[in-house]
Amino acid sequence: MFDLDRWQEILNAIKQNKFRSILTAFGVFWAIFMLVVMTGAGNGLINGVTSGFQDFATNSAFMWSNRTTIAYQGYDRGRWWSINNDDIEAIRNEIDGIDVISPRLQGWNLREGQNVVRDEKAAAFNVMGDYPQYRKIDPCTMPWGRYINEEDIKLKRKVCIIGENVYDVMFDEGEDPVGQYLRVNGVYFMVVGVFRSNNPNINIGSNKKETIYLPFTTMQQTFNYGDEVHFFGFTAKPGVNVQGIVDEIEPLVKKHHKIAPEDDEAIGGFNVQSELQTMEYTFLGINILIWVVGIGTLIAGAVGVSNIMLVIVKERTREIGVQRAIGARPAVVIGQILTESVFLTTVAGFLGLAFGTLILHLTNIALTAAAANAPEDEMTFFANPEVGLPLAISALALLILVGLFAGLIPAMKAVRIKPIDALRHE
């Protein structure tokens, strides 16, 4: 392995056939380069998509009411119905697997014209009603003040928390909004906090930055929503499947509102856990495809190396015969062929690994610069393309195996050459 004469012989052989050596090495270089770039791109896609769920409760789901599609117990199909407070209470008491449940109101009819006023400033913003528990589903930080609390719910206080864009429009920069009042659809509410979502790319019901949140009970009473619940979110206890809870909730709610058990369209929903699992399977499929393509390309490169090594063995038949005639053992001949094959593939593969990593690094720099100039609420689908140390080590190990494989057949052919036949070879 460390025979200086052998290495000089290998380097001389490569120098004498530079063009052939470059073309041979290029196949391995391209295979590793593409494997690294495709893997990094796949990781970038995964990082970009999953970054939107940084702190969001992944064991959660949301449910709402839709028109019925089946006539049932005297009610016509197409009937409008609403989830109500009693439904939420029944779900909370009868479904054991639920950890947190938070009903919500969405003020579609409240955003008409400039519905929010403060002194001389007026603008249009979304209005929603929430419980304090919703913060456990979609966490946030509070640059100013506090979040809605249980006392606000119990006493139906006329207070609100506002998104960052609401603060920017209705207040001066650096002004403390806590204790100030906003008139929302003609009703005054005291601002008790400004929130910043930990998951700005996920908007359930409205753009969070442009929304004013009221205590759920206050909004029901103030704007005459009665006991309506427009939709609700919940999280499952550890180890409990979210879809199992959904399957328990649906018949319970359908029974309360006389909806046909087989009416699958009457209740809408979004299962975050299920969607994430689907994405995980998709990403797994992408990674498998990347490795299949990469390894296939690498095998093609190895076949090229093997063919060239066969040509080299044929060219050096007389030389091998001389070596065998003067006493060279088969292991020496095999080692010589394998060393040259491994050396060629390793150098080419290492360069492919280096160039692939460089391309990913430059891409990451460009993406970082673009993200710095993009709006904060712009969705990110590709971020931080990277390859980790395990991949680099695996690629290098794979290169050695490819080199051994590429040189094995030519090496075995070389040792089968009889010295007398080799010496007669022209």
Beta strands, then each sheet from edge to edge (+ up, - down):
strand 1: 60-65
strand 2: 83-84
strand 3: 98-106
strand 4: 116-118
strand 5: 121-123
strand 6: 126-130
strand 7: 140-145
strand 8: 159-162
strand 9: 181-184
strand 10: 187-197
strand 11: 211-215
strand 12: 228-229
strand 13: 231-236
strand 14: 267-271
sheet 1: 5+ 4- 9+ 10- 8- 11+ 6+ 3- 13+ 1- 14+
sheet 2: 2+ 12-
sheet 3: 5+ 4- 9+ 10- 7+
end
